[in-house]
Amino acid sequence: MKDCEELLSGISDYIDGTASKELCAELQHHMEGCENCRVVVDTIQKTVHLYKGDQEVDLPEGFQARLHGTLREAWAHRHGKAV
């Protein structure tokens, strides 16, 4: 039986649905007894789902300028330099 690292090296194919039936079965069997791998796979699947369903959102007027200003101030404070 493969260890976690070997199995998780094929995680992209598994999540994309392009993994072989053998790898899918092996990963699913492994995850039945490995909480860590189950958490990794679940987290990646949720992340991919969020990004695939992501749509552009219009920002409120002035938001971008405020964000950039805040980032500039934080950078200047951290590095002691004005931007």
N, C-alpha and C positions, 0 to 999 in steps of 0.2 A: 504494500500500500504506500502511496506517495505521502510525503509530509506536507504541511501547510504551505510552505514556500513553493514547492513544486506545483501544487494544485492552484495556488493563487496566481501563478505566472500565466495561467490561461484564463484569468478572470474576465478580461476584455471580451474575448470570444464568447464566453458563457453569458455575460450580460447582454451582448449584442445579439445573441441567439444564433451565432455562427459556429459554436463549438460542436465537436463531434458528439454523437449520442453517448459514446463511451465516457468522454470527459464530463459531460453533464451528469451522467449517472454516478460517476466517481465523486464528483464535487458534492452532489446532493447527499450521497451516502456519508461522505466525510463530515459535512456540515451537521448531520444528525447528532454527531457526537462531539462537535467542536464549536463551542459558543463563540470563540474569537473569530473564526472564519465566517460564521453566520452573521456576526455583527458587521464585519468588513463588507461582505457581499450585499447585505441589506442597505448599508449606508451608501455604497456606490450606486446601487440600483435606484435609490431614492434621489441621489444627486443627479444622475443621468435623466431621470424622469422630470425633475424640476427644470433642468436646462433645456430639454427637448421641448417642453411645453411652454417655455418662456417666450413672451411676446414683448416687443418694445413698449415701454411706457413713457408717455410724455411727462417730463419733469415740470413741476410748477415754475412759473416765471421767476427768474432770479436765483433759483436753486443752484444751478451750475456755478454761477459767480460766487455764491456764498460758500459752496463746497470748496472751490479752488482757493478762496481766501483763507478758509479754515486750515486747509492743508498747507498753504504757504506759511501761515503763522506757526503751525506745529513744527514744520521743517526748520524754520528760522529759530524757534525756541530750542529745538533739539540740537541744532548745529551751531547756534550762536551767530547766525548770519542772516541778513535780510535778503529777501529774494527780489 
